[in-house]
Amino acid sequence: MTNMIAAAKQEIATLVLSAYNKTVAGGTLPAGGEGVQGTIDIPRDEKNGDYASAWAMAAAKLLGQPPRKIAEAVLAELDLTDSYFSEAEIAGPGFLNFRLSERWYRDVLQTVETMGADYGRIDEGQGQRVMVEFVSANPTGAMTIGNARGGVLGDTMASVLDRAGYDVWREFYVNDAGNQVELFALSLEARYLQIIQGEDAVTFPENGYHGDDLRDLAKRFYDAHGDAYVDINPEQRRTDMREFGLAYNIDKMKQDLARYGITFDQWFLESDLHNSGYLQETVELLIDGGYTYEKDGALWLNLMDMGAEKDDVLRRANGHYTYFAADIAYHRDKFIKRGFDRVIDVWGADHHGHAIRFKKVLPAVGIDPEKLDFLIMQMVRLTRDGETVRVSKRTGKSITLADLLDEISCDAARFFFSTKPDTHLEFDLGLAVRQDSENPVYYIQYAHARICSLVKALAEEGEAVQHAAEVDFSQVAGQYERTLIKRIARLPEEIRTAARDYDPSKINRFAVELAAAFHGYYSHCRIKGEAPEVLRARLKLADTARAVIACCLNILGVSAPERM
């Protein structure tokens, strides 16, 4: 088993049941407790052992005996020979506390060696097909800081799910249809004509896109076509400009995201839903099911009858479909057409109400709403030198993803944005560039580089890292060594819970704790200059920690430098 914490818990359950069966055979305890499932936990205080079983408390009512008496009977029959445990004792009202044996510690290091870069990979998902849809920014301008956070959360969540045994698909939904895209085309047209005719001669559309990026786009179109588009049909002009602008912006998004370490399996175009007729087909399915009504020339979805607080428009009076209608068709495509077992949408906090209403309609189009989950992320506040960095989408002064990566490293950005999604994030740009232990990503990377330097220096002296089978692990039986090995063993369990809770920040926290455990170990357990058997065992442990730190950084999309 690759999850050594799960292996230890499973063995305790087996040992306790075997001991109980012996008490029944010997007449010490009554039968009937075979199906009892007592909790097995890791005590906060190591004085209470490494693991604690509450089986005796869980069986007390069924067996009609005090928990402590049951625990005493079971303890008398426990056989720990060749197990993961060296001893067991009774505590409190009837807890059975177990202490780990050298075999468990050895097997942890052997497991890391055997699995290599795949350490931590488990089969919790059993190959279920999961789509993670994230970023999905409107292709009408540069990506924002919110997109930067959503990109990391989605990408890291996908990596966690992959490690947990799911078949993961990353997707970007391109909103290349609808009112915002039409406004984008009108804005681009106005800026293009202003280049030729002057700004005062051409009225800029109300609520248009005012950013400098749009002026730059208009200049690019002018450089490519000159004034050839001044006198052509305005509808054709806007169509061509829309295609030009969207193609340029989408390509720029791909470049910025690649720089950010993010690639997608598919960029799904909303326009495909319109052009293929799939959106119209989906709306007709709702009409035929009796879920709609007409009011003021628009087609409405009767969401209140489905338990929502308000209804939503599917098709406006002008005949244009809404984003809500397109979203329904898109998710029908995900589940019905492409057959994903589960879908996770990474959305901003402003979409919370939309997410609640959206799940209400899914049964009407044949989708189990329990198969759709939302990872709702809270807002980001950028600070520098204690001052808030203001962000404004349409003033041309916003800090974009590209701007951020010009100021701080991709590693720092990815690590800081991976924090718990349901909390507001204060991103300290000054902290992100610091090269000391206050900067968590630097702290982790330094631990990795420190071990690499140690391994290289000892190799030059003829002391290479040994295979686990060749190491005497009795030489790493001290407090700091055991603490480090226990931390190393936690990665598969952290991946399991991060996938379960949709919280990739668990990997961030674990990586910091693992780095701290290594730094503590290295400060108290000398390696260089020790007796050969001690040096080799401690070097093996250090290199194992390095490998697991690298696994964590890989999940987070952060580099693992060999020197700093």
Buried (B, 14 or more C-beta within 10 A) or exposed (E): EBBBBBBBBBBBBEBBBEBBBBBBEEEBBEEEBEEBEBEBEBBEEEEBBBBBBBBBBBBBEEBEBBBBBBBBBBBEBBEBEEBBBBEBEBBEEBBBBBBBBBBBBBBBBBBBBEBEEEBBBBEBBEEBBBBBBBBBBBBBBBBBBBBBBBBBBBBBBBBBBBBBBBBBBBBBBBBBBBEBBBBBBBBBBBBBBBBEEEEEEBEBBEEBBBBEBBBEBBEBBBEEBEEEBEEEEEEEBBEBBBEBBBEBBBEBBBEBBEEBBBEBEEBBBBBBBBEEEBBBEBBEBBBEEEBBEEEEEBBBBBBEEBEBEEBBBBBBEEEBBBBBBBBBBBBBBBBEEBEBBBBBBBBBEEBEEBBEBBBBBBEBBEBEEEBBBBBBBBBBBBBBEEEEBEBEBEEBEBBBBBEBBEEBBBBBBBBBBBBBBEEEBBBBBEBBEEEEEEBBBBBBBBBBBBBBEBBEEBEEEEBEBBEBEEBBBEBBEEEBBBBBBBBBBBBBBBBBBBBEEBBBBBBBBBBBBBBBBBBBBBEEBEBEEBEEEBBBBBBBBBBBBBBBBBBBBBBBBBBBEEEE
